[in-house]
Amino acid sequence: MPNIKPISDLKNYTAVVSEVKYGSRVYLTKNGHGNITMIDMQELDEIEKELAIYKFKYEMAVAEKSIREEGTISADDLEAELGVG
């Protein structure tokens, strides 16, 4: 069950922070609408790592599709196109 509190509960910051644990976020509302989420740092790090992996896999899929559809060029052609060498 989500742990939802009004942002005014931050007046007792220590009590609110003590409720934040791995897998147990605290959602703070302002005027009855979601405003801020407090999340455990380890959980946030893991989410960011998963996101980075997802982005990498997506970019690899895009590159593989480009290779299949457009092909590749040789290193010599690349150098010539870049004006290197």
Protein Blocks (a to p, Z undefined) as FASTA:
>chain_A
ZZdddfklmmmmmlmmmmpcghiacdddeehiafbdcddfklmmmmmmmmmmmmmmmmmm
mmmmmmmmnopadfklmmmmnopZZ
